[in-house]
């Protein structure tokens, strides 16, 4: 997850005094917790239950990619995130992921996402529908996002086209409500929108580089 710009951070820090629960220490990072204990906690802690009727703040980006869905979906599930989510001036890119399940790629599998600024979050696959879509939930942010966000749900949808795939990527943020909702909306619509657009560009470039040859 990204960093929140400094002006918003100051106000979010003040708001933290109102909602102390939103600013609690992330699971696995209490003082004195060993790496082994942290990893055990990150494997065991329950993922947030996605609330279908809850208010979310969302953003979507789309692109046409010259790769069919049956190749693009498994590639995107498994591609190293550091290849495609390089970040922007305002949002840290991804340094690596650390798989916490025996494997990665099917519903229920989990990994820790490590950003280039040292912050982390947890990610779990919720749905994988071959050739159609996959969905995941992200939570336990260590950066300032936790002041405004309970969890986020990402989803990629794949629609076949004459030349490949129309890819639609949506991120939905479940906020903590007042008084941070306005800051979260601004962040999603501005900084995070730019982050997603840059990421989609890398997805298009890297997937076509890797997969175009496989179609022949």
C-alpha positions as CSV (number, residue, x, y, z in Angstrom):
1,X,0.0,0.0,0.0
2,X,1.1,3.6,-0.6
3,X,2.2,6.4,1.5
4,X,-0.2,9.3,2.1
5,X,1.0,12.8,1.2
6,X,2.4,14.9,4.0
7,X,-0.4,17.5,4.4
8,X,-3.0,14.7,4.7
9,X,-0.8,12.8,7.0
10,X,-0.7,15.7,9.5
11,X,-4.5,15.9,9.6
12,X,-4.9,12.1,9.7
13,X,-2.5,12.0,12.7
14,X,-4.8,14.5,14.5
15,X,-7.8,12.4,13.6
16,X,-6.0,9.4,15.0
17,X,-6.7,10.8,18.5
18,X,-10.4,10.5,17.8
19,X,-10.3,6.9,16.5
20,X,-7.5,5.2,18.4
21,X,-8.6,1.8,17.1
22,X,-7.7,2.8,13.6
23,X,-4.1,3.6,14.7
24,X,-3.4,0.4,16.7
25,X,-0.1,-1.4,16.1
26,X,-0.5,-3.7,13.0
27,X,-0.6,-7.4,13.8
28,X,2.9,-8.9,14.1
29,X,4.7,-5.6,14.8
30,X,4.4,-5.2,18.5
31,X,7.6,-4.4,20.3
32,X,9.6,-7.5,21.1
33,X,8.0,-9.7,18.4
34,X,10.5,-11.9,16.7
35,X,10.5,-12.6,13.0
36,X,9.3,-16.1,13.6
37,X,6.4,-14.9,15.8
38,X,5.6,-12.2,13.2
39,X,5.4,-14.7,10.4
40,X,3.2,-17.1,12.5
41,X,0.8,-14.2,13.3
42,X,0.7,-13.2,9.7
43,X,-0.3,-16.7,8.7
44,X,-2.9,-17.1,11.3
45,X,-4.6,-13.7,11.5
46,X,-8.0,-13.8,9.8
47,X,-8.4,-11.8,6.6
48,X,-11.1,-9.1,6.8
49,X,-14.6,-10.3,5.7
50,X,-15.5,-8.2,2.7
51,X,-18.8,-6.3,3.4
52,X,-20.8,-6.3,0.1
53,X,-23.1,-3.5,1.3
54,X,-20.5,-1.3,3.0
55,X,-19.5,2.1,1.5
56,X,-16.3,1.9,-0.5
57,X,-14.2,4.5,-2.3
58,X,-13.2,3.0,-5.6
59,X,-11.1,3.7,-8.7
60,X,-10.9,1.7,-11.9
61,X,-8.3,1.7,-14.8
62,X,-8.7,-0.2,-18.1
63,X,-6.5,-1.2,-21.0
64,X,-6.5,-3.4,-24.1
65,X,-3.7,-5.9,-24.1
66,X,-2.7,-8.1,-27.0
67,X,-2.8,-11.3,-25.0
68,X,-5.8,-13.6,-24.6
69,X,-7.4,-14.0,-21.1
70,X,-6.4,-17.6,-20.7
71,X,-2.8,-16.6,-20.8
72,X,-3.0,-13.2,-19.2
73,X,-4.9,-14.2,-16.0
74,X,-2.4,-16.8,-14.7
75,X,0.5,-14.5,-15.7
76,X,-0.9,-11.6,-13.7
77,X,-1.7,-13.7,-10.7
78,X,1.9,-15.0,-10.5
79,X,4.1,-12.1,-12.0
80,X,6.5,-10.6,-9.4
81,X,4.8,-7.4,-8.3
82,X,8.1,-5.6,-8.3
83,X,8.0,-5.9,-12.1
84,X,4.7,-4.1,-12.6
85,X,4.1,-1.9,-9.5
86,X,7.1,0.3,-9.5
87,X,5.4,3.2,-7.8
88,X,5.3,6.9,-8.5
89,X,6.8,10.1,-6.9
90,X,4.0,10.0,-4.3
91,X,3.6,6.3,-3.7
92,X,6.3,3.7,-2.9
93,X,6.7,0.9,-5.3
94,X,6.9,-2.8,-4.3
95,X,10.3,-4.3,-3.4
96,X,9.2,-7.9,-3.0
97,X,6.5,-10.3,-1.8
98,X,7.0,-13.0,0.8
99,X,4.6,-16.0,0.4
100,X,3.1,-17.1,3.8
101,X,1.2,-20.1,2.4
102,X,2.7,-23.3,1.1
103,X,2.2,-21.8,-2.4
104,X,0.6,-18.8,-4.1
105,X,-2.0,-18.6,-6.8
106,X,-5.3,-20.2,-5.5
107,X,-8.1,-18.8,-3.3
108,X,-7.0,-18.6,0.3
109,X,-3.3,-18.3,-0.4
110,X,-1.5,-15.4,1.3
111,X,1.6,-13.3,1.1
112,X,3.2,-10.3,2.7
113,X,3.8,-7.3,0.4
114,X,7.0,-5.3,1.2
115,X,7.3,-1.7,-0.2
116,X,10.5,0.0,-1.1
117,X,10.1,2.3,1.9
118,X,10.0,-0.7,4.2
119,X,6.3,-0.7,4.9
120,X,4.2,-3.9,4.5
121,X,0.7,-5.2,4.2
122,X,-0.9,-8.6,3.9
123,X,-2.6,-9.9,0.7
124,X,-4.9,-12.9,0.3
125,X,-6.5,-14.2,-2.9
126,X,-10.3,-14.5,-2.5
127,X,-11.5,-15.6,-6.0
128,X,-9.8,-16.9,-9.1
129,X,-12.1,-17.6,-12.0
130,X,-10.1,-19.0,-14.9
131,X,-10.1,-16.6,-17.9
132,X,-12.6,-14.2,-16.2
133,X,-11.4,-12.5,-13.0
134,X,-9.5,-12.7,-9.8
135,X,-10.0,-10.8,-6.6
136,X,-7.9,-10.2,-3.5
137,X,-8.0,-8.4,-0.2
138,X,-5.2,-6.3,1.3
139,X,-5.0,-5.3,5.0
140,X,-2.7,-4.9,8.1
141,X,-1.0,-1.8,6.6
142,X,2.0,-0.6,8.6
143,X,2.1,2.8,6.9
144,X,-0.2,5.8,7.4
145,X,-2.9,4.2,5.2
146,X,-4.1,2.3,8.3
147,X,-5.3,5.6,9.8
148,X,-7.9,5.9,7.1
149,X,-8.4,2.3,5.7
150,X,-9.7,-0.8,7.2
151,X,-8.9,-2.9,4.2
152,X,-8.9,-2.7,0.4
153,X,-10.3,-5.1,-2.3
154,X,-8.6,-5.4,-5.7
155,X,-10.1,-7.1,-8.7
156,X,-9.0,-7.7,-12.2
157,X,-11.7,-8.6,-14.9
158,X,-10.7,-10.1,-18.2
159,X,-12.9,-9.7,-21.3
160,X,-11.8,-11.3,-24.6
161,X,-11.5,-9.1,-27.6
162,X,-10.5,-9.6,-31.3
163,X,-6.9,-8.7,-30.4
164,X,-6.6,-10.1,-26.9
165,X,-8.1,-8.9,-23.7
166,X,-9.8,-5.9,-22.3
167,X,-8.4,-5.7,-18.7
168,X,-10.3,-3.8,-16.0
169,X,-8.6,-3.2,-12.7
170,X,-10.7,-1.9,-9.7
171,X,-9.5,-1.1,-6.2
172,X,-12.1,-0.5,-3.5
173,X,-11.1,1.0,-0.1
174,X,-13.2,0.4,3.0
175,X,-12.5,3.5,5.0
176,X,-12.7,4.2,8.7
177,X,-15.4,6.9,8.2
178,X,-15.4,10.4,9.7
179,X,-13.1,12.3,10.0
180,X,-10.7,10.6,7.6
181,X,-13.2,9.8,4.8
182,X,-12.5,13.0,2.9
183,X,-8.8,12.6,3.0
184,X,-9.1,9.0,1.8
185,X,-11.3,10.0,-1.1
186,X,-8.8,12.6,-2.2
187,X,-6.0,10.2,-1.9
188,X,-7.8,7.5,-4.0
189,X,-8.9,9.8,-6.7
190,X,-5.6,11.6,-7.1
191,X,-2.5,9.8,-5.8
192,X,-3.7,6.2,-6.0
193,X,-5.4,6.8,-9.4
194,X,-2.0,7.8,-10.8
195,X,-0.3,4.8,-9.2
196,X,-2.9,2.4,-10.8
197,X,-2.5,4.0,-14.2
198,X,1.3,3.7,-14.1
199,X,0.9,0.1,-12.9
200,X,-1.5,-0.7,-15.8
201,X,1.1,0.6,-18.3
202,X,3.7,-1.8,-16.9
203,X,1.2,-4.7,-16.9
204,X,0.5,-4.1,-20.6
205,X,4.2,-3.8,-21.5
206,X,5.5,-6.7,-19.4
207,X,2.7,-9.2,-20.2
208,X,3.0,-8.6,-24.0
209,X,6.8,-9.0,-23.7
210,X,6.4,-12.3,-21.9
211,X,3.4,-13.8,-23.6
212,X,3.1,-12.6,-27.2
213,X,5.5,-15.3,-28.4
214,X,3.4,-18.1,-26.8
215,X,0.5,-17.3,-29.0
216,X,2.3,-18.5,-32.1
